[in-house]
């Protein structure tokens, strides 16, 4: 499956339970945990928390947080738009 195929499949799933099942079928628990942590870091950054405080709380390096910080500084970021819509 190519990246485009994965995106296409994801856009076709409009039911929460189906999406949850799909994610659990194709990803390992570690991959789900990694994705969940990445989303948590993005939310915390978007709420104005410092990279250092986030790194200390989650016991991770600043390098893991830098990518998210750059994403949130991009005015065209879909992630930023989604997070801002939830405020």
N, C-alpha and C positions, 0 to 999 in steps of 0.2 A: 504494500500500500504506500503510495507516495504521500507527501505532506498535503497536497491538494485534495487527495482522496479522503484523508483523515478529516480535514476541515469540512469537506462536503458532507461526510457522514455526521459530524458533530452538528452541523447546521440543520440537518434533517430531524434531529431528535428534539422534540418539543415537550416531552413529558419528563418531570423530575425523576420519577422512579426508573424509567427507561434509561435516562442519562446516567444515573447512579449505577445501575446494573452494567451498562456498557463500560463505564470507567473501571469498575471492579473486574470486569472480564478481560480487559486488554492491558491493564496496568498491574504491576505488583504492589503489594502493600507499601513497600519502600518508596516506589515511584509516587504513589498517592500521598504519602507522608511528605516527601520532598516538595511536591506541588502545593500541598496545603501550607507548608512552612513558607514557601515563596510568596503565596498570596497573603499570608499573615504579615510578613515583612513589608510588603507593599502597602497594606492597610496602615500599619504603624508609621511608616515613612510619610504616607499621605496625611496622617493625623498630626504631623509635625514633630514626631519623636526623633531624637538624634540617632545617627548611625551607631555611635558608640553605646548608647543605652540599649538599643535593640540587640547589638552584638553581645553585650554582657548578659542580658536577660535570657537569650536563647543559646548562649554558649557557642557562638559561631564567630568566624572571622569577619572582619570588615569587608573583605573581598566578596563575600556572598551577598552583601547588601548594596555594594556599589552599583551593580547592574540595575537594580530596582530604582535607586536614586536617580540614575541617568534617565531612566524611562519616565519618571515623574517630572523631570525638568523639560521634557519634550512636549511642546504645545500640541503636537499632532498625535500624542500617545492615546491609544484606545483605552489602555489600562487606566490612565489618569482620568479620562472622561467617565469611565465606569465607576471608579472610586468616588469621584466628585458628585456623581448623580446619586450616590447612596448617603451623602451627608445630609 
